[in-house]
Amino acid sequence: MQTTELIRLSDVSLTYGSNGTKCEALKKINLTIGSGGHLAIVGKSGSGKSSLLNMITGIDHPTSGTVVVGGTTVHTLKEGPLALWRGRTVGIVFQFFQLIPTMTILQNIMLPMEFVGNIPKRERRDRALSLLERTGISNHAGKVPSELSGGEQQRAAIARALANDPPLIVADEPTGNLDSVNAEMVLGIFRGLVEAGKTVVVVTHERNLNEEYSRVVNLKDGTIVGDERSRS
């Protein structure tokens, strides 16, 4: 059940280019997301889904409007404080995993802890192993990403996103490159995170959206054209 407000976008617009080459990726988006939610962002290619996700994570800044996450006005932060805020507040899961190929899976999970520094050094290895156990791949801790299947790499990416225990997890097409078995494993991990009180926001093309997510926001041409909440 959603309780307190975690995310608020107010009149957010995003325009790329200038003059005759302008592209309006987002147009006056107003969206509030409560803590503990399990939200899907859907829409056709080019509808603005990834741009909306990038607003929430601070990867992109709005051309106009405000983005507030966890009480922080994200787009006003300078590069250094923004990176630190993101490391503490948001765990990002990418469609293509983005694991560092020359590091072991265990090292990949520990890296965000080393960057942010909110987990004591003596606890980082045990925490990383615990997260790999939680995502079902602790037996792969010493391997490099290329030795894992796509589904295993995605679970490692989720473990990395949880490294600093952020309140918010965002994922861009996290099951897009997975078979049905691995996709269900990933979705099951997300369900468990929501049950544990995390907020999970996913850009997805998955079917059975109303069964999987508590809320579905539909985008078209940079605007919100649908916002449905589950009755369950």
C-alpha positions in Angstrom: 0.0 0.0 0.0 1.3 3.4 -0.9 1.7 5.8 2.0 3.9 8.9 1.8 4.7 10.8 -1.4 8.1 9.9 -2.8 8.1 11.4 -6.3 6.4 14.5 -7.7 6.8 15.8 -11.2 5.1 19.2 -11.8 4.6 20.6 -15.3 7.7 18.8 -16.5 8.6 19.3 -20.1 11.7 18.1 -22.0 12.7 19.5 -25.4 15.7 18.3 -27.4 17.3 20.4 -30.1 16.6 24.0 -31.1 14.7 26.0 -33.7 13.6 23.8 -36.6 15.0 20.6 -35.1 13.1 20.8 -31.8 11.7 17.5 -30.4 9.3 17.6 -27.4 10.0 14.4 -25.5 7.8 15.3 -22.6 5.0 17.9 -22.4 3.8 19.3 -19.1 3.9 16.0 -17.2 2.2 16.0 -13.7 2.8 12.8 -11.8 2.9 11.8 -8.1 4.1 8.4 -6.9 3.8 7.3 -3.4 6.3 5.2 -1.5 5.9 1.5 -1.7 4.3 1.6 -5.1 4.8 -0.9 -8.0 4.3 1.3 -11.1 4.6 0.5 -14.8 5.2 3.1 -17.5 4.0 2.0 -20.9 3.6 3.4 -24.4 4.9 2.9 -27.9 8.5 3.6 -28.9 9.1 7.4 -28.8 6.3 8.1 -26.4 8.6 9.5 -23.8 8.9 6.5 -21.4 12.7 6.5 -21.0 12.7 10.3 -20.9 10.3 10.2 -17.9 12.5 7.6 -16.2 15.5 9.9 -16.8 13.7 12.8 -15.1 13.1 10.7 -12.0 16.7 9.5 -11.8 18.3 12.9 -12.6 20.0 11.6 -15.8 18.2 14.3 -17.8 17.0 17.7 -16.5 13.7 19.2 -17.5 13.5 22.1 -19.9 10.8 23.4 -17.6 8.9 22.2 -14.5 10.2 20.6 -11.3 11.2 17.1 -10.3 11.2 16.3 -6.5 12.2 12.8 -5.3 12.4 12.1 -1.6 12.2 15.8 -0.7 15.1 16.7 -3.0 14.6 18.9 -6.0 16.7 16.7 -8.3 17.3 18.9 -11.3 18.8 21.7 -9.2 21.7 19.6 -8.0 25.1 20.0 -9.5 27.0 17.0 -11.0 28.9 15.9 -7.9 26.0 16.1 -5.4 23.6 14.7 -8.0 25.8 11.5 -8.4 26.0 11.1 -4.7 22.2 11.6 -4.3 21.5 9.1 -7.0 23.8 6.5 -5.4 22.0 6.8 -2.1 18.4 7.2 -3.3 17.9 5.4 -6.6 18.9 1.9 -7.8 18.9 1.7 -11.6 18.4 -1.5 -13.6 19.2 -1.2 -17.3 17.9 -3.4 -20.1 21.4 -4.4 -21.1 22.7 -4.9 -17.6 25.7 -2.5 -17.8 27.9 -4.6 -15.6 31.6 -3.8 -15.7 33.0 -6.7 -17.8 36.5 -6.8 -16.2 35.1 -7.1 -12.6 33.7 -10.1 -10.9 30.0 -10.1 -10.0 30.9 -9.6 -6.4 33.1 -6.6 -7.2 30.3 -5.1 -9.4 27.9 -5.2 -6.4 30.5 -3.7 -4.0 31.4 -0.8 -6.4 28.3 1.4 -5.6 29.0 1.0 -1.9 32.6 2.2 -2.3 31.4 5.2 -4.3 28.7 6.3 -1.9 30.4 5.3 1.3 27.3 4.8 3.5 28.0 1.1 4.0 31.0 0.5 6.4 34.0 -1.0 4.5 34.0 -4.1 6.7 30.4 -4.9 5.9 30.5 -4.4 2.1 31.5 -7.9 1.1 29.0 -9.6 3.3 26.3 -7.3 2.1 27.1 -8.0 -1.5 27.1 -11.7 -0.9 23.7 -11.4 0.9 22.3 -9.5 -2.1 23.5 -12.2 -4.5 21.9 -14.8 -2.3 18.7 -12.8 -2.3 18.7 -12.7 -6.1 19.7 -16.4 -6.4 23.1 -16.2 -7.9 25.5 -16.3 -4.9 27.3 -19.2 -6.6 28.4 -16.9 -9.4 30.1 -14.2 -7.1 33.6 -14.9 -8.4 32.7 -15.0 -12.1 32.9 -12.1 -14.6 29.6 -11.1 -16.3 30.4 -12.9 -19.6 30.3 -16.2 -17.7 26.7 -15.6 -16.8 23.5 -16.0 -18.8 21.4 -13.0 -19.6 18.9 -13.7 -16.8 21.7 -14.2 -14.3 23.3 -10.9 -15.4 20.0 -9.1 -14.9 19.7 -10.5 -11.4 23.2 -9.3 -10.7 22.2 -5.9 -12.0 19.3 -5.9 -9.6 21.6 -6.8 -6.7 23.9 -4.0 -7.7 20.9 -1.6 -7.7 20.1 -2.6 -4.1 23.7 -2.2 -2.9 23.1 1.0 -1.0 19.6 0.1 0.1 17.9 2.9 -1.9 14.1 3.5 -1.3 13.5 3.7 -5.1 14.3 1.1 -7.8 13.8 2.1 -11.5 14.1 -0.3 -14.4 14.1 0.3 -18.1 12.8 -2.8 -19.9 14.4 -5.2 -17.4 12.9 -8.3 -19.0 13.1 -7.2 -22.6 16.0 -9.5 -23.5 15.1 -12.4 -21.2 13.2 -15.7 -21.9 9.9 -16.2 -20.0 11.5 -18.2 -17.2 14.1 -15.6 -16.4 11.6 -12.8 -16.9 9.4 -14.3 -14.3 12.3 -14.6 -11.9 13.1 -10.9 -12.3 9.4 -9.9 -11.9 9.3 -12.0 -8.7 12.3 -10.2 -7.3 10.6 -6.9 -7.9 7.4 -8.1 -6.2 9.5 -9.0 -3.2 11.0 -5.6 -3.1 7.6 -3.9 -3.1 6.5 -6.2 -0.3 9.6 -5.1 1.6 8.6 -1.4 1.2 10.6 -0.4 -1.8 9.1 1.7 -4.6 9.6 0.1 -8.0 9.1 2.0 -11.3 9.4 0.0 -14.5 9.3 0.9 -18.2 7.9 -2.2 -19.8 6.1 -3.9 -22.7 5.1 -6.8 -20.5 1.5 -8.2 -20.8 -0.9 -8.7 -17.9 0.1 -5.3 -16.6 -2.9 -5.0 -14.3 -2.0 -8.3 -12.6 1.6 -7.4 -12.1 1.6 -3.7 -11.2 -0.5 -1.7 -8.7 -0.5 1.2 -11.2 0.0 1.7 -14.9 0.8 5.0 -16.5 0.4 5.2 -20.3 2.3 7.7 -22.3 1.7 8.9 -25.9 3.6 11.6 -27.7 5.2 12.9 -24.4 1.9 13.2 -22.5 0.1 11.0 -20.0 -3.0 9.5 -21.7 -3.9 6.9 -19.0 -3.3 6.3 -15.3 -4.9 3.2 -14.0 -4.7 1.7 -10.5 -5.3 -1.9 -9.5 -8.4 -2.6 -7.6 -6.8 -5.5 -5.8 
